[in-house]
Amino acid sequence: MAVASKKIPAPDRVAVKTALLSVSDKSGIVELAKALSKKGIRLLSTGGTHKALSDAGLAVTDVSDVTGFPEIMDGRVKTLHPNVHGGLLAIRDDAEHVEAMKVHGIGAIDLAVINLYPFEEVRAKGGDYPTTVENIDIGGPAMIRASAKNHAYVTIVTDPSDYAGLLEELADGATSYAFRQRLAAKAYARTAAYDTAISNWFAQALDIATPAYRTIGGVLKEEMRYGENPHQKAAFYVTGENRPGVATATLLQGKQLSYNNINDTDAAFELVAEFLPEKGPACAIIKHANPCGVATGPSLKEAYKRALACDPVSAFGGIIALNSRLDGETAEEIVKLFTEVIIAPDADEAARAVIATKPNLRLLVTGALPDPRTPGIAAKTVSGGLLVQSRDNGMVEDLELKVVTRRAPTAQELEDMKFAFKIAKHVKSNAVVYAKDGQTAGIGAGQMSRVDSARIAALKAEDAAKAMGLAEPLTRGSAVASEAFLPFADGLLSAIAAGATAVIQPGGSMRDAEVIAAADEAGVAMVFTGMRHFRH
């Protein structure tokens, strides 16, 4: 049953006479407390915050002196008391509330400066179950929510970055209603994100694939000039997942990344992470979230040149992802072509110097590669809903490949098959990828018909061959991958016409027998993976 409002109007400016400070992140808290004290504001505090302020020589009252009850149970119980919550929730212009405060000896608290136990940090660092649970804050969120609800009278500050703004607002010793509203909105968003992190951790820890309630939380990293298009507003939020990538990368140089840059850079880095650096250098070039060239090589420079050779036209203005440290020679090669972003685990001094000659080129370093096998979630919005699924962490190396044709693939064809299937996993469906000797030969992406993807990939391979002055496209003698089953033999026949001699696909079509027969008739080797990689 809803509680009716007494419709007492909120005052504009409210004087701050008493402040409660209880923080886990103590950055800037002593300086803030000193400034508040100079304004004659009484300070209340708890536990470690009280000690920090006392050690700084400030006059501060322990909350246990206000509640008349000691801090107990290792600090689990200290602020959950009517003298605290009554002081935060009391409506100062309600006669009944004022009378209750007098009867029970409850003093008003006008300002609450509170931040929470570092649950997200402990989780990100892989804390064990008991340690993670112990870092779930209870009193903090309760006080934040109480203060935010009563923002007509109480100012709630949850972020050290707001301390300077608070002191500016308190120039005359009071805060405005608009200021309190903004901070209350931020406070509820903070507790929502905090609870989201906790609930998602529980779901992961207990292997609950579809929890009854699902939320996605994030912290604003930066506002963006616009979204996919100039008329769309956008911002970048980080979720706190401990995964190397664009969200956690360091921007060494270049302009602010755009919405599309971030989307494409994430796609590029997740793709190149499929190739372990200990097995050799690899490069992926991405345009509009699709690869236009991927390759391995004896050196990073060669891997880049081989990736570029697949589709040098589409690579213009693209995103380059590398699986190992960017060196000067590779950087020299990359800057010959206009590129939006380079992302790599690291970059040596020579590479940084080369990239510095292109001030608008963004260079991101991540410190490591994301693990393709790590579980996680992926989400997208639909009208009125949220689609959530587990991350596609299937790896072709983990699959039991089934030879379904009379001819088995050669050792080289098998390697090319696996390479092509890795790439197909990261291509928008319908996807067809030709590969040969650790290099993409042609990529067909996002077509409504799989046969069209096969034809487009072959045409791109022909164009690339002409650009390189080759007698024939690299699709001749290549392996071809389809990320989903081939529903008809036409897609296979197009690939064979392009020169493919080996095919890898999930299988599972009603017409598998027809497709296998067509492969046998052409003398082509085919294997089934049993795993599909749709990417919409």
N, C-alpha and C positions, 0 to 999 in steps of 0.2 A: 504494500500500500504506500502510495506516494505521500510525503510529508508536505503539508501546505506551508507556503511562505507567509511570514507576517508582513511582507512588503515594506520593510524598514529601509529607506533609501541609504545607499552607501555614501559616506562622506568623501570629499575629494582628498584633501591633505590630512594625513594622520601623523601626529607627532610620535616619534620613536623614543620611548623612555627606557624600555627593557629589551635586551637582545639575548637570544639563546643561541650559542655556538656549539655545534657538535659535528665534527668533520673527521672523515677518514683521510682524505687528501688534505694535508695541512699546508699546502703551498699558499703563501700569502695571508694565512689566517692571523698570524701575530701582528702583521702590519695593519690589517683591517681592524683587529680588536683595539689596537692603540689609537687608531683614528676615531673609532666609536667612543672609546673612553674619553678622549679629549672633548668630545661633544657632550659629555655628561651622561652618556647612556650606560645604564647598569648592565653588567655582563654576567650571564649564567652560562655554565658549561659542564661537560661531563668527561670522565675518564681521561684518556690521553690528551684530548684538547684542553681540558682544565689544567693538566700538568704543563703543557707547552705554554699556555698563557701565564700561569703562575711563575714558571721559570723565567719568563720574560719580564717579570716584575709587575704584572698587571693585577689590579684588584678584581678578582673574579669569584663569584659565588658558585659552589658546587651544587648541582641539581639535587643531590641527596639532602642538602640543607633545606631545599624548597619542598621536597616531597616528605621529608621526615622519615625517609626509608633508605637504607643503604643500598648501594649497588651490589647485586648478588648474581650468583650462577655465572661466574666468569664474565660478567658484563652483559649477559643476555637480558637481564631485567634492570633497568635504571630509569628510563623515561616513561614507561607505561604506567602512568599515574594521573589521577584527576587534577592534581595541582599543576601538571604540565599541560595536559590536553585541555583542561578547562581554561587555562591561560591563553591557549592558542585558539580555541573554538568559541569563546564567549563573544556574543554580539554586544558591543559596548553601549549601544543605544536602545537595548531591550531591557526594560525595568526588571523583568523576571530574572534575566541572566545576571544583571548587576547585583540583585539581591542574593542570588545563589553564590556569587563570588564573595560577598561579604560574609554570609553565613559560614561558608567552608574555608574562608581564608585563602582564596585563590587570587593571585596577582596576575595582571594582564601581561602577556608577552607580545610585543609589537613587531619584533623582527626575529626571524628564524634563519640561521645560516647553517645549512645541513647538507652534507654529501654522504654517500653510502659506502658500506663495506665494499672492497674491490672484487666483487664476485666475477665480473667479466674478465679482469686481469688474471685471477686465479684459474678460471676455466681455460683461458687462452694458453696459459703456461702448463696445462695438463695436470692440474692438482688432482690428488686422489679423491675418492668419493667423500670421506669424512671431512677433509679440509674444504672441499668445495661447498658442502652443506653448511659448514660452520661460517662461511663467508656470505651466507644469505642474511641480509639485514632485515630486521623486523621493526625495531623502534624508529629507525630513520625514515622509512617509507610512511609509517603511521604519522609521524610528526609533519612530514612534508605534505601529505594529503590533507591533514587537519588544517595546516597553515594556508594551503592553497584554497581550500574550501572557504575559509574565512578571510579571503583576500580583501574584503571590504575594509578590514581593520589591520590585517597582518601582512607584512612583507616577507616573502619566502625566497631565499637565494640558495640555489643548488649547485651553482657553477662558479669556480674561482674567477673565471673570465668576466663575471658580472660585478666583482667587488668594486672596480673603479667606477662603474656606472652608478652603483649604489651610493658611494660616497659623494659623487656629484649631485645625485638626487637629494641627498641629505644636507645640502648646503644650508638650509634653514631649519634642519632638525626634523623634517617631515618628508613623507613620500606621497606621491599623487596616486589617485585611483587607477589611472591609465597605466602607470608604472607597475603597480601591484598586480593588475590584470595580466600584463605581459609576463611577469615572472611566475604567476600562478599557472598560466598555460604551459610555460616551459617546465615547471615542476611536475605537472601531471604527465607530460610527455616523457620526462626523465624516469618517473616510477614505472610508466608503462613499458619503456624500453628495458628497464631493469628486470621487471617481472617476465618480460618476453625472453630475455637471456636465460633466466632460471627455468622457465617452463620448457624451452627448447633443449636445455641441457638435460633435464629430467627425461624428456622424450628420447633423446639420444642414448643416455645412460641406461635406460630401461628397455631400449629397443622397441619403442612405441611408434610405429610407422605413421599412424593416422590418429593423433591426439584429438580429443573432442573439440578442443579450442586451439586454433593456430594463429599466432601473430608473428609479424616480422618487425623487428626493431632495428633502429640505426641511429647513429650520431651524425649530425650535419658536418661534412668535411668542407664543402664549399658550395656557394651558390654559383650557378652557371649563367652565362649570358642568355642562353636559350636551350631548348631541347633538340629533338631531331630536326625541327624546323624553327625559323626565327619567331613565329607567332606562339610557340609553346614555351611555357616557363619550366625550368628544371633546376634540380640541385642534386648533389652527390652525397650520399650517406654511406657510412661504413658500419658494418654489422658487428665487428669485433672478432670475426672468424680468424683464427690463427693460420692463415693460408697466404703464402707469398703470391703477389699479383699486383694488379694496377691499384687496388684499394690501399695497399700497404707500401707501395713503392715510394722511393725518393726521387723527386724530379730534380735532376742535376742542372738542367737548363731548358730553356724554351718557354713558349707561351703557355698559358693555362690550357689544360686539356678541355676539349669540348665534350658534350654529351656523346656524340658519335665517336670521337676519339677513344673515350673510355670504353664504350661498348666493343669497338673493334680491337682495341689493345688487349682487352680481357680474352676475346676469342683467339687472338694470335698467341698469347702466352700459354693459354690452356692447351692449345694444339702442340706447340713446340715442346711442352713439358712431357709429351708422350715419348720423347726421345731422350734417353738417359745420357748425360754428358760423358760418362765413362765409356760409352759405346761409340763416341765420336760426336763431332760438331753437327748441329742441325740448325736450319733456318726456316721460318715460315713467314710468308708475305701475305697480308690480309687486306682485303678491300670490301667494305660493306659487310663485315662479319663473315665473309667467305674467303677461303684461301685461294689465291691466284697462283701460288707456287710454293712448294715445300721440297726441301732436299737435305740430304746429309752429304758429307764430303770429308776429304782428308784434312782440311783446314776449315776454319770458320769462313774465311774469304771464299773458298771454293763452294762451300755449302750455300752461301748467299748467291753466288753467280749461277749456280745450278738451279736454285729456286727461282731466280729472276728469269731464267731462260724459258720457263714454262709459259709465261704470259707477261712479257715486258711492257706491253701497252697498259694492261690493267694495273700493273704494279705502281704506276705513276701516282703519287699522292697517297700511297698506302702505308700500312703499319708493318714494321719489321720486328719479329721476335726471334731471339737467339737463345739457345739452350746453355751457352757457356759465356765466359767473360769476353766482352767485346775488346778487340785489339786494334792497334793503329792501322794495320794494313786493311782489315775488313772495313773499318770506318772510312778510310780513303776511298774504297770501292763504293760504299753505300752513298756517300755524299755526291756522287756523280749523277744521281737521280733524285728528283724532288721526292722527299719522304716526309710524312707528318710526324711519326713517332718511331723511336727505337726503344725496345724494352729487352733487358737482359739481366742475368743475375748480378753482373758487375761490369765495369768498364775500366781499362787501365788508363794511365795518365796520357799515353800517346793518343788513345782513342778519344779521350775527353778533349784534348787539344784540337784534334781534327774536327770534332763535332762543334766545338766552340766557334768555328769559322762560319757556321750556319746558325745564327742566333735564334731563329724561329723554330728550328728542329728540336722537338722535345726528346730528351734522353732520360729514360727511367731505369733505375736499378732496384732490384728486389732482394738481393742477398741470397736467394735460393730459388729453386723451382717448386711449383706446387706438385704434390703427389697425385697422379691421376687416379690412383686406387682409393684415395681417402673418401669416406662417405660424407655426404652433405646434402643440402636441399637446394632445389631450384624452384623459383616461384614466378608466376606472371599473373597479371590481373585480367579479368574478364568483367563484363558489365554485371555488377552486383555480386561478384565473387572473386575468389583467389584460388588459382590452380597451383598445387604444391606437389612436387615429386622428388624422389631421391636423385642425387647427381648421377649422371651417366658415367659410372666409373668402371664399366666393362673394358677389359683389355684383351686384344686378340691373342697375346701371349698366353693368356690363361684359358683359352678355349681349346676344345678338342676338335680339330678340323677333320672333316669327313670327306674323303675323296669319293665323288659320285660318278665320275666318268671312267671309261675304259683306260684312258691314259692318265697316269698320275703326273703331277707337276714335277719339273726338275727342281733341284735345290735352289737355283737362282730364281725360277718362277715363284717358288714358295716364299722366298724372301720378298720379292716384289709384291706378291699378293698381300702379305702381312703389312707391308709398308702402305700400300694403297688403301687397305681397309682401315688403318689408323687414321688416314687423312679423311676418308669418307665419313667417319664418325663426326667430324667437325665441319662438314659441308651441309648447307641447307638442303632439305629433301625437296624433290627427288634428287639424289646425288649419284654421280658416276665419276670415278677417278681412274685414270690410266697412270701407271708408274713403271719405271724401268731403271734398274741399277741405283736404287735409292734416290730417285728424282721423279717428281710428278711430270707427266708428259702432257696431260690435258685434264681439265676439271670442268664438269658440267654440274651446275647448281640450281636448285630451286625451281625446277620446271614441273609443270603439271603432268607431264608424261616422262617416264623414265627413258623411253627411246629418244626423246628430244634431248635429254641430258647427255646421252651417249653421243649423239650427233654433234651437239655443241662442243663437247670436250674434244672430239676428233677435229672439228674445224679449228678450234683454238690451237691444237697441236700443229696443224698444217700451217697456220699463220706464224707460229713461233719458229717452225723449221725454216720458213722463208726469211724471217728476220735474221736468223743465225746463218743463213746460207747453206743449210743442210740439204742433202739430196732427198731425204725422206723424213717424215715426222717421227718423233720418238715413240709414237704409239706402235710402230712396227716392232713386233717381238715383245710387246709390253704385257703386263698383267693388268686386269681391270677389276675394280671393286664397285659393288653396289651396296649401299648401306641397308637396303631392305631387299626382300626377295624380288626376283625378276618375274613379273606376273605372266609375261608372254615371251616367246622366243625372239620377238622383234628387237628388243633391246640388246640381247646377246648377239644377234646377227649384225647389228650396227657396229658393235664393238669388234667383232671378228673382221668386218669389212675395214675397220680402221687399223687392223694389224695385231689385235690382241691375241695372245696364244694361251692365256690362262685367265680364269675367272674365279673370283671369290665373292660369295654372297651368302646371306643367312639361310636361304631355302625356306620351304614352308608354303609355297604356292600350290594351289590346286592343279596347276599345270607344270609342276616340277618335272614330271616324266617327259613332257614335250620339250622343255628347255634342255634337259640332260641329253635327250636324243639329238637335238640340234648341235650341241657341243660335241657329241661323239661323231656325228657325221662330218664335222669340220676338223676333227682331230685335236680339239681344244681340251685342255685339262680344266676341271672345275672342282672346287671344294665348297662345302657348306660349313658355316660357322655356328649356326643355331642361335645367333644373337643378332638382333636388329638394332640399328642406331638412328632411328628417325630424329630429325632436328628441325623443328618448325619455328 
